[in-house]
Amino acid sequence: MSGGLVVVTGGTGVLGRAVVERLVEQGREVRVVSRRPASGGERPYGWAVADLRSGSGVAEALAGADVVVHCATAFGRGQEAALARNLVAGAQAAGEGAARAPHVIYVSIVGIDRIPFGYYKGKLESERVFARSGLPYTIQRATQFHDLVRTLFAGAAKLPLVPVPSVRFQPIDVRDVAVRLAELAAAEPACGRAPDIGGPAVREARDLARAYLAATGREGRPLLPLSLPGRAFGALRAGANLVPGEPYGRIGFEEYLAGLPAPKRLAYRKQ
């Protein structure tokens, strides 16, 4: 079991904020890593400025860390893996002279080895970066977040007919993911993948779309089912994005929507 400093990269993002909040509630010592200086008043956690894209300041930001929860992410070809490599270099440098290098926990996505989206390929390569790093590490794959599913429907709902792919999702709330990450931060490294986690129910996309439309006062809007071609959507139709068995998440999509401030169309922020 681990009780030392936990550093959270991407600690100002959707998932990162939930992780920081959970760790602080548990009385853990926490440090957020961001590219920007802290603003505002007192906060119950530390702050470090570093740029994971360039590697600048990363080793210093991770100094003294017992655990690093890597929630930061980047879009664009090669960028996600670049973040992983810079984090590994910083963690290795921070671990020099210490009893043990920090335990790195990487947040990944269910099905990335079967669904050939460009971003997913970057996540898969990042998993390999950590596996080759020599660091103590744990990879946690999760299904799509409620925030992402809502954002997809928010964009689609601007059209006269709401296009909805003929696939299923098992969306999970970031608060449920944060619970699991806090558990991993208190455990020994898996040196591999922890069991995948998913939301409380497998849902047809059209059902989730109707729930979103109802929550935003647009009940009855017509849906346009789409059966999209290609290997990626074929893998989605086959359920590669789902977690069979007992679900980990407990917060459903409707409960998540009900907790958003009106109007429930907040812009999705990068994790």
C-alpha positions in Angstrom: 0.0 0.0 0.0 1.2 3.5 -0.8 0.6 6.7 1.1 3.1 9.2 -0.2 2.8 12.1 -2.7 0.5 11.6 -5.7 1.2 13.7 -8.7 -1.7 14.1 -11.2 -0.9 15.2 -14.7 -3.9 16.9 -16.5 -5.2 17.7 -13.1 -7.3 20.6 -14.4 -9.2 18.5 -17.0 -12.5 16.6 -16.7 -11.0 13.4 -15.3 -8.0 15.0 -13.6 -10.2 17.3 -11.4 -12.3 14.3 -10.3 -9.1 12.4 -9.4 -7.6 15.3 -7.5 -10.9 15.8 -5.6 -11.1 12.1 -4.7 -7.5 11.9 -3.5 -7.8 15.1 -1.4 -11.0 13.6 0.2 -8.9 10.6 1.2 -6.3 12.8 2.9 -3.6 12.1 0.3 -0.8 14.6 -0.5 -1.5 15.7 -4.0 0.3 17.8 -6.6 -1.2 19.0 -9.9 0.9 19.3 -13.0 -0.1 21.9 -15.5 1.4 24.0 -18.3 0.0 27.1 -16.6 0.7 28.7 -13.2 -1.9 28.3 -10.5 -4.5 31.0 -10.2 -6.9 31.9 -7.4 -6.5 31.5 -3.7 -5.6 28.7 -1.3 -6.1 25.1 -2.4 -5.7 21.8 -0.6 -3.0 20.5 -3.0 0.3 21.5 -4.5 1.0 22.8 -8.0 3.8 22.4 -10.4 4.3 24.0 -13.9 5.7 21.6 -16.6 5.2 21.0 -20.3 4.7 17.4 -21.1 4.8 18.2 -24.8 8.4 19.4 -24.7 9.5 17.7 -21.4 10.4 21.0 -19.8 10.1 20.9 -16.1 8.7 17.4 -15.9 11.4 15.8 -13.7 11.1 18.7 -11.3 7.3 18.4 -11.2 7.6 14.7 -10.4 10.3 15.1 -7.7 9.4 13.2 -4.5 6.4 11.5 -6.1 5.4 8.1 -4.9 2.6 7.7 -7.5 1.9 9.6 -10.8 -1.6 9.4 -12.2 -1.3 10.3 -15.9 -4.6 11.9 -16.9 -3.1 14.4 -19.4 -3.8 13.7 -23.1 -3.1 15.1 -26.5 -4.7 14.9 -29.9 -2.8 14.8 -33.1 -0.6 12.2 -34.7 2.2 11.0 -32.4 1.3 13.5 -29.6 -0.1 11.1 -27.1 2.9 8.9 -27.3 5.2 11.9 -27.1 3.6 12.9 -23.8 4.1 9.3 -22.5 7.8 9.3 -23.5 8.4 12.7 -21.8 6.6 11.5 -18.7 8.7 8.4 -18.6 11.9 10.4 -18.9 10.8 12.7 -16.2 9.8 9.9 -13.9 13.1 8.1 -14.5 15.0 11.3 -13.6 12.9 11.9 -10.6 13.5 8.3 -9.4 17.3 8.6 -9.5 18.7 8.3 -6.0 15.3 7.5 -4.6 14.3 4.1 -3.0 12.0 3.5 -5.9 10.9 5.3 -9.1 7.3 6.5 -9.0 4.5 4.2 -9.8 2.9 5.5 -13.0 -0.8 4.9 -13.6 -1.9 5.5 -17.2 -5.5 6.0 -18.1 -6.3 4.3 -21.4 -9.4 3.2 -23.3 -11.2 -0.1 -23.7 -10.8 -1.7 -27.1 -7.9 0.4 -28.4 -6.2 -2.8 -29.7 -9.3 -3.6 -31.8 -10.7 -0.2 -32.8 -8.3 1.5 -35.3 -9.1 5.2 -34.6 -6.0 7.4 -34.9 -6.3 8.6 -31.3 -6.7 5.0 -30.1 -3.5 4.0 -31.9 -1.7 6.7 -29.9 -3.1 5.4 -26.7 -2.0 1.9 -27.6 1.5 3.1 -28.4 1.6 4.9 -25.1 0.7 1.7 -23.3 3.8 0.1 -25.0 6.0 3.1 -23.9 5.1 2.5 -20.3 5.5 -1.3 -20.6 9.1 -0.8 -22.0 10.0 1.9 -19.5 11.3 -0.2 -16.7 9.1 1.9 -14.3 6.6 0.4 -12.0 3.4 1.0 -13.9 -0.3 0.2 -14.1 -2.6 0.6 -17.2 -6.2 1.3 -16.5 -8.6 1.0 -19.5 -12.0 2.5 -19.2 -15.0 2.9 -21.5 -16.1 6.2 -23.0 -16.8 9.0 -20.5 -20.3 10.4 -20.1 -18.8 13.8 -21.0 -17.7 12.6 -24.4 -21.0 10.8 -25.3 -22.9 14.0 -24.3 -20.6 16.1 -26.5 -21.2 13.8 -29.5 -24.9 14.3 -29.2 -24.7 18.0 -28.5 -23.1 18.4 -31.9 -25.5 16.1 -33.6 -28.5 17.8 -32.1 -27.8 21.0 -34.0 -29.0 19.3 -37.2 -32.7 18.9 -38.2 -32.3 15.1 -38.1 -30.1 13.9 -35.2 -27.6 11.4 -36.7 -26.9 8.5 -34.4 -24.5 5.7 -35.2 -25.9 2.1 -34.9 -23.6 1.1 -32.1 -23.6 0.5 -28.4 -21.8 2.4 -25.6 -21.2 1.6 -22.0 -20.4 5.2 -20.8 -18.8 5.7 -17.4 -18.7 8.7 -15.1 -15.3 10.3 -14.4 -16.2 10.2 -10.7 -16.4 6.4 -10.9 -13.1 6.3 -12.8 -11.5 8.5 -10.2 -12.6 6.0 -7.5 -10.7 3.3 -9.3 -7.6 5.4 -9.9 -7.5 6.4 -6.2 -7.6 2.6 -5.4 -4.7 2.0 -7.8 -2.8 4.8 -6.3 -3.0 3.1 -2.9 -2.0 -0.4 -4.3 1.1 -2.0 -5.6 1.9 -1.6 -9.4 0.2 -4.2 -11.6 3.2 -4.0 -14.0 0.6 -4.5 -16.7 -3.1 -3.8 -17.1 -5.6 -3.6 -14.3 -9.0 -5.1 -15.1 -11.0 -3.0 -17.6 -13.8 -0.9 -16.2 -17.1 0.3 -17.7 -20.3 2.1 -16.9 -23.3 0.6 -15.2 -25.1 -0.4 -18.4 -24.6 -1.2 -22.1 -26.9 1.1 -24.0 -27.8 1.6 -27.7 -26.6 4.9 -28.9 -30.2 5.9 -29.9 -31.3 5.4 -26.3 -28.5 7.6 -25.0 -29.4 10.2 -27.7 -33.0 10.3 -26.6 -31.9 10.7 -22.9 -29.7 13.7 -24.0 -32.5 15.3 -26.0 -35.0 14.9 -23.1 -32.5 16.4 -20.6 -32.0 19.4 -22.9 -35.8 20.0 -23.5 -35.8 18.6 -27.1 -37.9 15.5 -26.7 -39.3 14.1 -29.9 -36.5 15.3 -32.2 -36.2 12.8 -35.0 -33.2 10.5 -35.0 -31.3 9.4 -38.1 -29.7 6.0 -37.6 -26.4 5.6 -39.3 -24.6 2.4 -40.1 -21.1 3.6 -40.8 -18.6 1.6 -42.9 -15.0 0.8 -42.0 -13.0 -1.4 -39.6 -13.3 1.0 -36.7 -17.1 1.1 -36.8 -17.3 -2.6 -37.5 -15.3 -3.2 -34.2 -17.7 -0.9 -32.4 -20.7 -2.8 -33.8 -19.0 -6.0 -32.5 -18.8 -4.5 -29.0 -15.0 -4.0 -28.8 -15.7 -0.9 -26.7 -17.6 -2.7 -24.0 -16.7 -4.5 -20.8 -18.5 -7.7 -20.3 -19.4 -9.0 -16.8 -20.2 -7.0 -13.7 -19.9 -3.3 -14.3 -17.6 -1.1 -12.2 -19.3 2.3 -12.7 -22.4 3.2 -10.7 -23.4 6.6 -12.0 -25.7 6.3 -15.1 -26.0 8.6 -18.0 -29.3 10.2 -16.9 -28.0 10.8 -13.4 -24.9 12.4 -14.9 -27.1 14.7 -17.1 -29.3 15.6 -14.2 -26.3 16.9 -12.3 -25.2 19.3 -15.0 -26.0 23.0 -14.7 -28.6 24.3 -17.3 -28.3 24.5 -20.2 -26.8 21.0 -20.3 -24.5 21.8 -23.2 -21.1 22.4 -21.6 -18.2 22.2 -24.0 -16.1 19.0 -23.6 -12.7 19.6 -22.2 -9.7 17.5 -23.0 -8.8 15.0 -20.3 
